[in-house]
Amino acid sequence: MTIETHTNGKVSHNLDAIFKELATLRAENRRMRDKLTVKARGSKIVRRALVDAHTIMMAAFSGENTGRKAMQDEHGMSKHRWAWAVAFLRYAGIVSFRSKHWRVGLDFVVMDLTEAVTLLEKSATELAKGDGYKRLRQVVRKV
């Protein structure tokens, strides 16, 4: 079975067309990113940490375990990605800086999902600037 996409947004069954379109979009995205100056690009680590921070936050508010091992088992998040995501959450003020039980879960300071998402997005805007990696690097802890 194959899936085919059309310019009007309709989908048919041509999987090869989807993969070709995905490869084209990735190449275009890469070319556009390469045209930006290094400072304007931001950091891939910071962008990935934001996505992983959202994942950890959604797991926490769903009642799941947010420990490093649990996130690796359930979501395929490596220990380094987990550490950067937790640093993002700390930077945003969502997770406490002093968590002694990080293997079992994180100590969340913000208990309202809407407020947590707002804080995370505000921090993402701050860290999207050129020095975001350096600021986030100061909060990362070895795991």
Backbone as CSV, one residue per row, in Angstrom:
resi,resn,N_x,N_y,N_z,CA_x,CA_y,CA_z,C_x,C_y,C_z
1,MET,0.847,-1.181,0.000,0.000,0.000,0.000,0.887,1.237,0.000
2,THR,0.577,2.222,-0.819,1.317,3.476,-0.882,0.365,4.635,-0.659
3,ILE,0.895,5.720,-0.112,0.082,6.911,0.164,0.645,8.067,-0.633
4,GLU,-0.209,8.842,-1.256,0.215,9.967,-2.085,-0.416,11.251,-1.565
5,THR,0.376,12.308,-1.446,-0.162,13.591,-1.005,-0.306,14.513,-2.206
6,HIS,-1.273,15.369,-2.137,-1.525,16.311,-3.207,-1.449,17.730,-2.666
7,THR,-1.272,18.701,-3.543,-1.131,20.093,-3.116,-2.380,20.613,-2.429
8,ASN,-3.530,20.037,-2.681,-4.752,20.490,-2.027,-4.943,19.877,-0.649
9,GLY,-3.971,19.075,-0.188,-4.033,18.509,1.150,-4.670,17.141,1.226
10,LYS,-5.194,16.636,0.127,-5.806,15.310,0.139,-4.700,14.256,0.122
11,VAL,-5.017,13.116,0.668,-4.036,12.040,0.779,-4.535,10.827,0.012
12,SER,-3.650,10.243,-0.786,-3.967,8.967,-1.414,-2.886,7.968,-0.992
13,HIS,-2.859,6.809,-1.530,-2.019,5.733,-1.021,-0.727,5.552,-1.825
14,ASN,0.254,6.451,-1.661,1.559,6.310,-2.305,2.638,6.724,-1.310
15,LEU,3.154,5.767,-0.556,4.137,6.025,0.487,5.434,6.603,-0.074
16,ASP,5.822,6.168,-1.252,7.057,6.671,-1.858,6.977,8.176,-2.088
17,ALA,5.814,8.672,-2.453,5.646,10.115,-2.678,5.822,10.889,-1.378
18,ILE,5.342,10.345,-0.279,5.492,11.008,1.018,6.965,11.068,1.411
19,PHE,7.673,9.955,1.248,9.092,9.946,1.597,9.896,10.892,0.712
20,LYS,9.543,10.973,-0.552,10.231,11.889,-1.475,9.963,13.335,-1.064
21,GLU,8.715,13.636,-0.719,8.358,14.983,-0.277,9.067,15.331,1.030
22,LEU,9.140,14.371,1.949,9.840,14.587,3.209,11.314,14.875,2.971
23,ALA,11.957,14.120,2.100,13.372,14.346,1.780,13.571,15.718,1.145
24,THR,12.655,16.122,0.284,12.733,17.440,-0.355,12.601,18.550,0.673
25,LEU,11.644,18.419,1.589,11.445,19.432,2.627,12.643,19.507,3.576
26,ARG,13.215,18.365,3.916,14.398,18.369,4.779,15.577,19.056,4.089
27,ALA,15.764,18.777,2.814,16.861,19.409,2.070,16.650,20.920,1.985
28,GLU,15.415,21.335,1.742,15.115,22.769,1.679,15.347,23.425,3.041
29,ASN,14.927,22.755,4.101,15.138,23.267,5.451,16.629,23.406,5.754
30,ARG,17.424,22.410,5.354,18.869,22.440,5.563,19.499,23.614,4.808
31,ARG,19.084,23.817,3.557,19.622,24.946,2.755,19.273,26.286,3.392
32,MET,18.044,26.408,3.868,17.633,27.667,4.499,18.400,27.908,5.794
33,ARG,18.612,26.862,6.586,19.358,26.993,7.830,20.815,27.353,7.565
34,ASP,21.387,26.790,6.501,22.777,27.085,6.164,22.985,28.536,5.732
35,LYS,21.939,29.165,5.233,22.042,30.561,4.824,22.095,31.518,6.012
36,LEU,21.604,31.064,7.161,21.618,31.915,8.348,23.018,31.976,8.944
37,THR,23.306,33.057,9.622,24.567,33.130,10.345,24.505,32.166,11.519
38,VAL,25.651,31.800,12.045,25.704,30.826,13.132,24.923,31.312,14.350
39,LYS,25.035,32.599,14.671,24.314,33.133,15.835,22.806,33.130,15.616
40,ALA,22.370,33.351,14.400,20.938,33.410,14.113,20.295,32.019,14.074
41,ARG,21.093,30.997,13.878,20.555,29.640,13.776,20.013,29.112,15.092
42,GLY,20.618,29.522,16.173,20.248,28.930,17.443,20.962,27.612,17.601
43,SER,20.585,26.851,18.558,21.272,25.604,18.843,20.342,24.420,18.653
44,LYS,20.852,23.387,17.982,20.072,22.161,17.824,19.817,21.521,19.184
45,ILE,20.796,21.621,20.065,20.653,21.036,21.401,19.527,21.724,22.163
46,VAL,19.460,23.049,22.055,18.406,23.802,22.750,17.041,23.451,22.166
47,ARG,16.955,23.351,20.842,15.672,23.002,20.214,15.241,21.592,20.612
48,ARG,16.173,20.661,20.637,15.855,19.291,21.028,15.478,19.222,22.507
49,ALA,16.176,20.017,23.324,15.877,20.046,24.759,14.454,20.551,25.003
50,LEU,14.002,21.492,24.192,12.633,21.995,24.333,11.624,20.893,24.054
51,VAL,11.840,20.149,22.988,10.927,19.047,22.645,10.921,17.997,23.754
52,ASP,12.117,17.658,24.248,12.211,16.668,25.317,11.619,17.188,26.623
53,ALA,11.764,18.483,26.891,11.166,19.080,28.092,9.647,18.978,28.026
54,HIS,9.089,19.218,26.854,7.638,19.046,26.669,7.248,17.595,26.941
55,THR,8.051,16.652,26.468,7.758,15.231,26.666,7.770,14.877,28.148
56,ILE,8.791,15.354,28.858,8.879,15.082,30.295,7.700,15.712,31.025
57,MET,7.373,16.934,30.650,6.274,17.641,31.309,4.940,16.927,31.070
58,MET,4.701,16.484,29.846,3.455,15.779,29.547,3.402,14.444,30.296
59,ALA,4.555,13.777,30.430,4.589,12.530,31.192,4.268,12.797,32.657
60,ALA,4.823,13.875,33.196,4.580,14.208,34.607,3.111,14.524,34.860
61,PHE,2.508,15.322,33.982,1.114,15.702,34.179,0.147,14.576,33.807
62,SER,0.681,13.511,33.197,-0.132,12.330,32.911,0.010,11.291,34.013
63,GLY,0.825,11.604,35.015,1.005,10.692,36.135,2.090,9.654,35.913
64,GLU,2.872,9.793,34.848,3.946,8.845,34.563,5.202,9.219,35.344
65,ASN,6.122,8.295,35.437,7.405,8.514,36.088,8.279,9.381,35.175
66,THR,8.962,10.358,35.749,9.799,11.259,34.956,11.283,11.049,35.205
67,GLY,11.629,9.969,35.877,13.031,9.663,36.117,13.752,9.368,34.818
68,ARG,15.071,9.441,34.862,15.875,9.255,33.660,15.647,7.880,33.030
69,LYS,15.673,6.865,33.846,15.517,5.499,33.337,14.124,5.284,32.743
70,ALA,13.116,5.804,33.412,11.746,5.655,32.907,11.572,6.369,31.573
71,MET,12.154,7.557,31.447,12.035,8.302,30.191,12.802,7.600,29.071
72,GLN,13.891,6.937,29.426,14.630,6.183,28.423,13.818,4.971,27.966
73,ASP,13.230,4.278,28.917,12.462,3.077,28.588,11.174,3.400,27.837
74,GLU,10.459,4.406,28.283,9.145,4.727,27.714,9.208,5.601,26.452
75,HIS,10.185,6.515,26.399,10.202,7.500,25.312,11.495,7.484,24.498
76,GLY,12.423,6.586,24.826,13.662,6.482,24.069,14.589,7.678,24.238
77,MET,14.499,8.351,25.365,15.289,9.557,25.616,16.614,9.160,26.278
78,SER,17.721,9.507,25.641,19.026,9.171,26.209,19.273,9.974,27.482
79,LYS,20.285,9.574,28.252,20.541,10.278,29.507,21.008,11.705,29.258
80,HIS,21.722,11.944,28.161,22.172,13.299,27.853,20.993,14.190,27.431
81,ARG,20.108,13.640,26.606,18.913,14.401,26.215,18.052,14.689,27.426
82,TRP,17.919,13.709,28.329,17.145,13.898,29.548,17.754,15.016,30.386
83,ALA,19.080,15.020,30.513,19.753,16.049,31.311,19.524,17.440,30.725
84,TRP,19.596,17.578,29.408,19.351,18.877,28.776,17.890,19.304,28.938
85,ALA,16.973,18.355,28.818,15.550,18.679,28.986,15.253,19.114,30.414
86,VAL,15.852,18.438,31.390,15.661,18.813,32.791,16.274,20.199,33.035
87,ALA,17.404,20.470,32.404,18.008,21.804,32.518,17.049,22.864,31.976
88,PHE,16.372,22.552,30.883,15.390,23.474,30.312,14.253,23.710,31.305
89,LEU,13.781,22.638,31.916,12.701,22.764,32.901,13.157,23.559,34.125
90,ARG,14.394,23.364,34.530,14.936,24.143,35.655,15.059,25.612,35.281
91,TYR,15.574,25.862,34.091,15.726,27.237,33.623,14.373,27.954,33.594
92,ALA,13.333,27.223,33.207,11.985,27.795,33.122,11.346,27.955,34.498
93,GLY,11.918,27.323,35.525,11.348,27.420,36.864,10.237,26.422,37.120
94,ILE,10.175,25.374,36.325,9.124,24.379,36.453,9.549,23.254,37.398
95,VAL,10.834,22.937,37.390,11.396,21.876,38.225,12.375,22.518,39.202
96,SER,12.394,22.014,40.430,13.307,22.583,41.422,14.757,22.267,41.061
97,PHE,15.658,23.117,41.510,17.073,22.928,41.238,17.666,21.826,42.102
98,ARG,17.065,21.577,43.229,17.605,20.578,44.162,16.669,19.375,44.229
99,SER,16.930,18.429,43.381,16.148,17.201,43.396,17.080,16.043,43.733
100,LYS,16.910,15.465,44.900,17.791,14.394,45.324,17.358,13.032,44.775
101,HIS,16.152,12.948,44.288,15.628,11.667,43.829,15.379,11.692,42.323
102,TRP,16.339,12.214,41.544,16.136,12.356,40.108,16.021,11.026,39.390
103,ARG,16.488,9.938,40.007,16.374,8.639,39.347,14.924,8.141,39.315
104,VAL,14.150,8.525,40.313,12.755,8.084,40.373,11.790,9.102,39.796
105,GLY,12.131,10.347,39.787,11.250,11.372,39.255,11.743,12.752,39.616
106,LEU,11.141,13.724,39.027,11.543,15.110,39.238,10.618,15.791,40.234
107,ASP,11.139,16.789,40.910,10.370,17.556,41.885,9.817,18.802,41.182
108,PHE,8.566,18.731,40.752,7.949,19.838,40.023,7.487,20.922,40.999
109,VAL,7.831,22.172,40.677,7.444,23.321,41.487,6.094,23.847,41.008
110,VAL,5.888,23.845,39.700,4.647,24.335,39.090,3.712,23.144,38.915
111,MET,2.508,23.256,39.451,1.552,22.150,39.400,0.416,22.366,38.399
112,ASP,0.378,23.536,37.765,-0.656,23.847,36.786,-0.077,23.688,35.386
113,LEU,-0.705,22.863,34.558,-0.193,22.578,33.220,-0.123,23.833,32.359
114,THR,-1.140,24.658,32.385,-1.162,25.875,31.578,-0.017,26.800,31.954
115,GLU,0.199,26.972,33.248,1.294,27.824,33.709,2.642,27.236,33.311
116,ALA,2.774,25.918,33.414,4.029,25.255,33.053,4.341,25.428,31.567
117,VAL,3.337,25.250,30.718,3.543,25.421,29.275,3.917,26.870,28.964
118,THR,3.253,27.812,29.620,3.560,29.233,29.421,5.004,29.532,29.807
119,LEU,5.439,29.030,30.953,6.817,29.247,31.397,7.816,28.597,30.444
120,LEU,7.486,27.427,29.954,8.378,26.718,29.035,8.520,27.472,27.719
121,GLU,7.418,27.968,27.191,7.468,28.701,25.929,8.176,30.051,26.084
122,LYS,7.984,30.694,27.225,8.681,31.961,27.493,10.192,31.719,27.539
123,SER,10.588,30.654,28.206,12.009,30.306,28.277,12.550,29.925,26.903
124,ALA,11.743,29.249,26.114,12.163,28.871,24.760,12.457,30.104,23.923
125,THR,11.631,31.140,24.076,11.856,32.381,23.352,13.172,33.026,23.784
126,GLU,13.446,33.009,25.087,14.696,33.575,25.600,15.908,32.794,25.104
127,LEU,15.805,31.473,25.125,16.941,30.634,24.765,17.122,30.474,23.262
128,ALA,16.170,30.923,22.471,16.291,30.827,21.016,17.318,31.804,20.473
129,LYS,17.708,32.760,21.276,18.718,33.724,20.855,20.081,33.037,20.790
130,GLY,21.055,33.715,20.248,22.375,33.147,20.016,23.072,32.595,21.243
131,ASP,22.854,33.174,22.416,23.563,32.720,23.622,22.738,31.739,24.449
132,GLY,21.678,31.215,23.897,20.806,30.289,24.621,21.522,29.026,25.062
133,TYR,22.401,28.516,24.199,23.151,27.305,24.553,24.007,27.552,25.780
134,LYS,24.694,28.669,25.818,25.579,28.976,26.952,24.776,29.120,28.244
135,ARG,23.622,29.780,28.158,22.791,29.952,29.354,22.248,28.621,29.852
136,LEU,21.815,27.780,28.926,21.269,26.480,29.317,22.383,25.561,29.818
137,ARG,23.560,25.691,29.254,24.703,24.855,29.656,25.053,25.067,31.131
138,GLN,24.798,26.249,31.643,25.097,26.551,33.042,24.185,25.790,34.002
139,VAL,23.057,25.332,33.525,22.063,24.667,34.372,22.136,23.137,34.262
140,VAL,22.801,22.636,33.214,22.874,21.197,32.994,23.734,20.542,34.063
141,ARG,23.252,19.408,34.567,24.015,18.623,35.537,24.383,17.288,34.917
142,LYS,25.506,16.757,35.341,25.913,15.430,34.862,24.984,14.386,35.448
143,VAL,24.684,13.393,34.641,23.791,12.313,35.065,24.570,11.025,35.167
